[in-house]
Amino acid sequence: MSRHDVAVVGIGQTKFRSKRRDVNIPEMIYEAVKAALDDAQLEPKDIDAILIGNI
């Protein structure tokens, strides 16, 4: 088994409301991913994997 370095380099969260009728699910994902990329100062080509959570 090879060793891989792993790092959390940026985080993003959608606007928190009980209901989001202003956007659909793909738009919410885009909102969070864009925020995470901006936070990390990276571009999509720089990312190997993502983790999405839902509360």
N, C-alpha and C positions, 0 to 999 in steps of 0.2 A: 504494500500500500504506500503510495507516495504522499508526501506532505504538501499541503496547499495553504498558502497564507490567505486569510480571510479578514476583511475589514468592513465595518459600517462607515461609509464615507459621506453619507448625506441622508437626511430624513425629510419627509414631506407628509402633510396631512391636509385633507380637504377641510373646507369650512364646516365647523361642527354645528349641526342643527338636527332636530329630531326627524325632520322630513326635508328632502331636497327635491322639490318639484321643478326647480330651475334647470336641472341637469339630469342626464341619464347615467347609467353605470360606467360606460366607456369614458364619458366626459369627466366623471369623478376620478377615475383612474388616471386620466391625463393630468388633471389638476394636482394630484398627489405626486405623480412621477415628475412633473415639471418642477414642483417645489423642491423635491429631493435632488434633482439634477442642479438646480440653481444653488441650493445649499452646499452641494459638494463642488460646485464650479466645474462640472464635467458635462460631457455630451453623451448621448446614447451609445455611441461607438466605444466609449471607454468602460462600459458596464458589462460584466460577464453574467450576472444573475441578479434577480430582484426577489424580495420577499414582500408579499402583500398580506396585511392583516385586516380583520373586520371585527368591529365591536358591536 
